[in-house]
Each structure stands twice: as structure tokens, then as C-alpha cells.
Amino acid sequence: MATRKEHDFIGELEIADDVYYGVQTFRATENFHMTGRKLKNYPFFVKAFAQIKKAAALANKEVGVLDPKIADAIAAACDKIISGEYLDQFVVDMVQGGAGTSTNMNSNEVIANIALESMGHHKGEYQFVHPNDHVNLGQSTNDSYPSSIKVAAYDKLTDLLKAMDELRTSLLAKADEFKDVLKMGRTELEDAVPTTLGKTFHAFATYIASSMQQVKQARDLMTYLNMGATAIGTGINCHPDYKVVVEKKLTEITGVEYKAADDFIAATQDTADFVQVSGALKTAAVRLSKIANDLRLMNSGPRCGLGEINLPKMQPGSSIMPGKVNPVIPEVVGEACYEVMGNDVTIMLCSERGEFELNAFEPGIAYALFNSICILENAMRTLSDKAVKKLTANPKACLDAIMNSIGIVTAFNPYIGYEKSASIAKEALQTGKAVGEICLERKYLTKEEIDNILKPETMLDPHMENMLKK
């Protein structure tokens, strides 16, 4: 195998000549084996890094500190990466020491070597295009790495919002379909008062709509970058006009309006924006898990459970019990949500570990954050496509539960008072009689009055003017 020699200040290494990364990336591949998940497994992150590097090259060209030919070659190399080429060259583990330096250098080296070949040079001839002097000009890992995380997060949060809206739309469609299906409401898993299946699904849709607003607000935080901060926020080794121009270039490249943070020193060391994003994701996961579990319970049966809805049958549910079908979609969605909740703890702890002018634990934040966004997007789409859109209602089972429930005695409260209603409930539990039957036997109300009170429309939307005198 043909090789080339590359060196850093630690020493010289032989690098396979068919790879586009260099010596610093090679050292990182030997040092970091935490997750088995490489940069190439997160193509949106690789794309974001290339967008940042392209913006930096064009900004340096505009302010006059980078040779236009080199800048254009770097920008062209970045365009190839943005389009999806050379993804296999991003080989560093996502979780790494060094605050993301290995990720930054993996990008710098690959971009430099692509540019070198386009200019007619060989890989490793860094005197013509250098990973540090040219690709990393006016930058540090400490501004390019967190900025790339934000650009990638913005992109993926946009995808997540689309998935959330798809689920919201599916839930609203079911809310309309089931608007006339009566069901028993439950509190603490006990009979409460009647509602409709439509109202239940409308409430679910409201959960998702609320979380969408929170995710949108958190996504806005991802548009404030510290490009131009360099090492600690002072902008050392950076042209004074660069930080303004680089934001403009990045906006042109991505179509998203990115802005410079108000305080580069604060922005370089403070990672709380990621904590806020993760908090919005955790809240969405809590709500999604609640929806999934409610669907699972409403589907329980088929003979001995609630049986209020029918989830689509996705696969056999047992290796020993014939005919058993499990609610696998709500279950897997719940598991996904738990991972998001756990990742939130990781992000919080990594953010808290920032010391002085830099947070060295940003790779842990990036890994957990990207995993949360991706798995939550998948969970939203999975629940929508494989459960909500295809589920059906059991109106008779829902109505039977209402009419056999002790909970409907609550409807008598305004007419005969709490004490008499409680006494009816007690006798109904002891005897198995219907609450209306007991009320009639005790002559608290007439049959006509009882029938009117227990009409579904009265219980769902009671009219105070129809109340009897106690």
C-alpha cells in the first residue's frame, strides 16, 4: 500500500496515501474508541462543518488575508463534502477528549487534501494548502466546533419539527374522526367522568403543538455563533472584520440567518444553549411517552383489557402464546423517549463541567444532543405512521364502560348533593347495581330526570339552568 509521511509536533507517521485525512486524525482514531459511532455516521454534522469552513475561507478571502486561489479551492472542496462526497473520510469517534480538536482537524485535513488534488498537488503537500494555516485560518476549534454543532442542530431540529407536525396532524385527524365516540375519563387509573375519544386525541395534539413552540424557541438559540472568537473569545489571530463577514457568508451558504453572539468570551465558555435545547427535547419526549403509553393502555385486551381502541397489528407478540399481538409501536416509542431523557442528564453534566474560558466536554454534548434529536424525530414519525394513522375505535366498548361505571354518579352531585351521590356509589360497588337504578329506588329523582342527567351530552357539557333544587 502506498503511503505518505506526515508530521505533527509529536512526531512523524506513515499515512496510507488513499485516505484524505492526515496525521492528527490518525492519532485520534488510535486514541478514541468510546462509542463506535464516527463523524461519518452523522452526515449532517460533517455537512455543517464543511459549511463553516467554506464560510471561513470566503470571509478570509474577502478581508484579504487568504490567497483567492487557495480560498476558492477550499470552498470547492467544502462544496463536495456538503454534497455528500468524502463522507467515509470522517473517521474520528464522536466522543473524544480535547474539546473537539480531533473533529476540527479531521475536517481541516480532509478539506486541505481535497483542495490540494484539485490544484494539481499530491495529498500531504501542505506547503500549498495547509490544514492549519489555510483551512483553519482565523479559527480555533473553540469557535468552529461549537458553531458547527449549532448549524447541525438547527438543521436537524428543523427536520424534527416537520416530524412533530406530521404527528400533530395525524392526531387532529383522529380527533375529528372520533369526536362523537364517548369514552370514560380516568384519573389515577380509576373511573372519573365521561369524555370523548375525540377530545382525548385533541389533547394529545395540543401536547405536540406546545412542544413544537418550545423546540422552535430553542432552535433560535442555535443561530447565535462565536465564529471569530478563536481560542477564548478575544479573537486572537483573526482579522478584525472577519467575524462580521463570516456570519454573512454562512447565511448565504445555509439560507439561515446566523448572527454573532453578543459576548464572544461568554459564548466560548457557556454551553447552556445546548442545555435549553435538550430541555425542550426532554419535554417533548415526556409528552410523547405519555401519549404512547395512553394508546397502549386504551388498546389493552383484546378481551380482558380496556379495548377502547385497536392499534394496528404489526407482528406476532409471543413465541409461546398463539394469537397474541403486542403494542410494539407505543413500546418502542417509549424506549426512545427514555433515551432522550437520559441524554438530557448527560448534556446537563457535560455543560456544567465547563471550566474557565472553555468547555472541554462539548463532544459529549454533541453526541447526546444529536442522538436525542434523531431518535425523537424517528419516534414521532413511527408513532404517527405505524400507530395513530391506522388505529380504530371501539365505540361500543367505550360506551359500555361509561354506562357500567360508578364514576357517572358524579353527574348527580349538582342535583342531589355529594353525600347522597357518595352513598349511591357505595351501594353500587357493594351490590353491582347501576347508579341510576339505585337513585330511582331511593326516589331521589324521577326516571325522566335520571335519564336526562345521564345523557352523554349533559355529562359532557352540563347546563346549570337545568339543575334541580336540592
NORNOR-V201477 format. One record per run of one state. SS is the DSSP state (H for helix, E for strand, - for the rest). FROM is the first residue (numbers start at 0). TO is the last residue. If there is no record, write none. Layout:
SS:FROM:TO + SS:FROM:TO
This chain:
-:0:1 + E:2:7 + -:8:9 + E:10:15 + -:16:21 + H:22:30 + -:31:36 + E:37:37 + H:38:40 + -:41:41 + H:42:61 + -:62:66 + H:67:81 + -:82:85 + H:86:88 + -:89:91 + E:92:92 + -:93:99 + H:100:117 + -:118:129 + H:130:134 + -:135:139 + H:140:176 + -:177:180 + E:181:186 + -:187:188 + E:189:195 + H:196:220 + -:221:222 + E:223:224 + -:225:240 + H:241:253 + -:254:257 + E:258:259 + -:260:262 + H:263:268 + -:269:270 + H:271:297 + -:298:307 + E:308:309 + -:310:314 + E:315:315 + -:316:323 + E:324:324 + -:325:326 + H:327:351 + -:352:353 + E:354:354 + -:355:356 + E:357:357 + -:358:360 + H:361:387 + -:388:390 + E:391:392 + -:393:393 + H:394:402 + -:403:405 + H:406:415 + -:416:416 + H:417:430 + -:431:433 + H:434:440 + -:441:445 + H:446:452 + -:453:454 + H:455:459 + -:460:462 + H:463:465 + -:466:469
